[in-house]
Amino acid sequence: MTAVQASALVSGPGYVEATRNGSAGFDVEGVRRQFPILAEAPYAKPLVYLDSAATSQKPHAVIDAISGFYAKDNANVHRGVHYLSERATEAYEGARAKAQGFLNAAHTQEIVFTRGTTESINLVAQTYAKTHLGVDDEVLITAMEHHSNIVPWQMICTERGARLRVAPIDDAGELLLDELDALVGPRTKLVAVTHVSNVLGTINPIRRIVDIAHARGARVLVDGAQAAPHLNVDVAALGCDFYALSGHKMYGPTGIGVLYGRRELLEEMPPYQGGGDMIASVSFESTVYNKVPYKFEAGTPDLAGAVGLGAAIDFLDGLRHEALAAHEHDVLAYGIEALSEVPGLQLIGTARAKAGVISFLVDGVHPHDIGTILDREGIAVRTGHHCAQPLMSRLGVAATVRASLGCYNTRQDIDALVAGLNAVRETFR
Amino acid sequence: MSSDLRGLYQDVVVDHGRHPRNFRELEGATRTAEGVNLLCGDQLTLYVKLGDGQIEDIAFQGVGCAISQASASLMTTALKGKNQEEALALFGRVHAMLTEGPNGEVPPEELGKLAVLSGVWEFPMRVKCATLAWHTLRSALESESTGDRVSTE
């Protein structure tokens, strides 16, 4: 049984059912034609883009939505009484409604637009955590977190005299749930965990973590940056209190992201930044803050970015989730199998439930040398510590090569990667 | 393989990357410095034994890609017996070769064996891999103490 097939055994809310249906029902060539950048030819080689976990490429629909907003709808939102301001407000709030639908949130007020996952997490750290963490209270994260789900908690824990604790993982890159369970105590105020690991591809059992945390009165924030492009994210089914994502990793533009938060939590949280749009009334003596979500959106937001994110959500919806998930799992399973057969190659991260990411090492060749040689073959991979240095220490490696997948990747891309790795072995034989 | 890749990974580079020379801790080192490349995690510790302004011995330890290891290895072989001024002058010439390329002021052929690193110039993302050891050298030679830390970021 392959690692990917096994993921069906641990499926549940928020999980993608693994199938062996391959690409049936998924027109990957049609999808590829929607991404103009795939026609680029670095070093006169066809582009093989295997770095979607860093940022995904953008379909015409997203590029056109951004340019269309500036060409036809541009004005500031929530302010003007004029025609364009109304259109811009409609477009911006329309994007919020799309994000609400995408996440299955109960209310549009639960969708806060941010600059991305990093800002979403910082927002919660600087508002919710700031007002709920006391001396000796605890925030629990895991050993597989991205720096953006470590450092904001370190900062606020230092400020409040609270402790940051870390749930361990096993050598396959799976969270040790019993250990996590034992670490959630009466002082735990918040559990912050990634849905999908950006280095290992591990899909974490969020619903079970939420049940453990809620049973002891702790809130749960989920870093969904890597999950949003691959999984059917349903915050109601997951039961989490906060969910953070980035537009640019799910075929949308950079500079826009979402923080989902339960309405009752958002309402009691203090504002994040002060400025325009986040107020109801201002005098020099005092200010009454606006209602949620506007309380958290000080200043003119990235309007075109939100519209682009809305277009990306429409694009993903149009792919039909089951067909997309089956296609991506087919390419992932094919990739894991093909790379396993490359002599001297060691896969890093062999969790039973995985999405989108294959990390590996090649015996005797440093990841950066591999990255450079693959690059000249037109193959884009990421090499390095992937902004997860504590995880690298846990794994005992300085760096890995990471091939990460998007909706446009094919088995042929994997074949090109394997051929590229043969060129690597040729150079370092 | 493309010709610029062949220029980057010349046999000598691959050899020194895989079997770095003077790769050890140096007993009696009078200067040490640590170099790190924060972006990629490359790290090296350079040991220099100076006597009467001469580099009597030089060695290094660390982890990194073939380019950074080969550059450090080739550097140690080139510097043994040189005095401080000569070593710093060589730093300047190697740095120029790596950052300015063949049209720079220093033709690679004037650098002897170190010329095998001339192909790095065509790979802007990899220049700092090759310069790490050299920046660490400069730090070691220009400081009076031991234990300095430099970064190529």
Interface residues (C-beta under 8 A of the other chain):
Chain A: Y43 G364 V365 H366 P367 H368 D369 T372 I373 R376 T383 G384 H385 Q389 M392 A398 A399 A423 E426 T427 F428
Chain B: M1 S2 D4 L5 L8 Y9 V14 G17 R18 L39 C40 G41 D42 Q43 V63 G64 C65 A66 I67 F123 M125 R126 C129
